[in-house]
């Protein structure tokens, strides 16, 4: 089977150690040596103990793997050999087909079939040869159709990915193009807000100055009047003192005693009855601290009102209240009771969770309100959408149209975003501030006592948003305190 020409022409790594010719359907054993599939099958058919013909490693059963990489290298070597010899196959050449030809190189027959094991086209004579015994064959066109189908599937997946990545690119490009406009609009909004704040500060400054002037003018009149009274009393005392000093200058004892006895009451009365008047304090005395307090504390809520407006008044909606909740007459506070009220079961009403919504909803603008939560161990505060579910048990988080934070057991704060997020608060809030920026897609919650930020939800709002409240269960009186609303008036 072997020829000197093959050994001279090809590298020995492409030659089967058994038949000493080019590999046909090469397989690799676990020891790493390669053989023609048919060659190793013949060797093992004659052996009682299976072993590698090269290193004599023994195997308990027939086991090898098709070496497709080596098969492709052999095919290239065949083409190179054919080109070198003028396109004529050598007598001892075992390769019988080529992908680049329409005819079998060995049998000169048309390639009509496909071997699934060797993954190569064959002629009808190759099929009945011993070299392909036990192999599976397909019509060549059917094999082509099968591979074309696989390529089309891959092509479809790639087209979907290409479409998706193009969409992402367009979206990113749109965001890049729109960024200057958004930045400009935000800059204008910031300037507008600070213009309002500057105007508010200027108005407050003018108001305080006018108030100070009026108080100073009023104080000045009182102080001047008091000064006149002081001067009169001073003159009277001075006159009495002069008269006494003249009396003391009497050298004649008889005249002195007579003078003192006749005018004793006049001498002693001013010292006994006259009381020194008080000094009238002016407005500016000790007022710096008072005016600083006004600026830093009393007007803070007024400034919040002007910067973040809400409807007046903000009240609770009885049609949404769960039947165990009790609302105050003015609809500004809510608490839980163990008694269930018989109320109409309308679509807006919560029937399981002890919750209630604000009566007024928002579909544009910026809004701010505060909720008193002191003396409570459990509560929920936030916002929800107009179409959110109110019936039965469900996940009450951002994915389902609820943006809220909650307190449990008096010390555990949590934000119900797309997933629950633990919050760390160094100070327990007595009031919770809720800030809604509809167009900005933000809901921010604050400790309204010192306006420290607690948590911000971000989303895109497409429908009306309502304030959301839950006083939670009263737990036998431990959590009986109500939630109270505070609306900011313009």
Secondary structure by P-SEA (a helix, b strand, c coil): cccaaaaaccccccccccccccccccccccccccccaaaaaaaaaaccbbbbcccccccccbbbbbaaaaaaaaaaaaaaaaaaacccccccccccccccccccccccccccbbbccccccccccccccccccccccccaaaaaaaaaaaaaaaaaaaaaaaaaaaaaaaaaaaaaaaaaaaaaaaaaaaaaaaaaaaaaaaaaaaaaaaaaaaaaaaaaaaaaaaaaaaaaaaaaaaaaaaaaaaaaacccaaaaaaaaaacccccccccccbbbbbbbbcccccaaaaaaaaacccaaaaaaaaaccccccbbbbcccccccccccccccccccccccccccccccccccccccccccccccccbbbbbbbccccccccccccccccccccccccccccccccccccccbbbbbcccbbbbbbcccccbbbbbbbcccbbbbbcccccccccbbbbbbbccbbbbbbbccccccccccbbbbbbbbcc
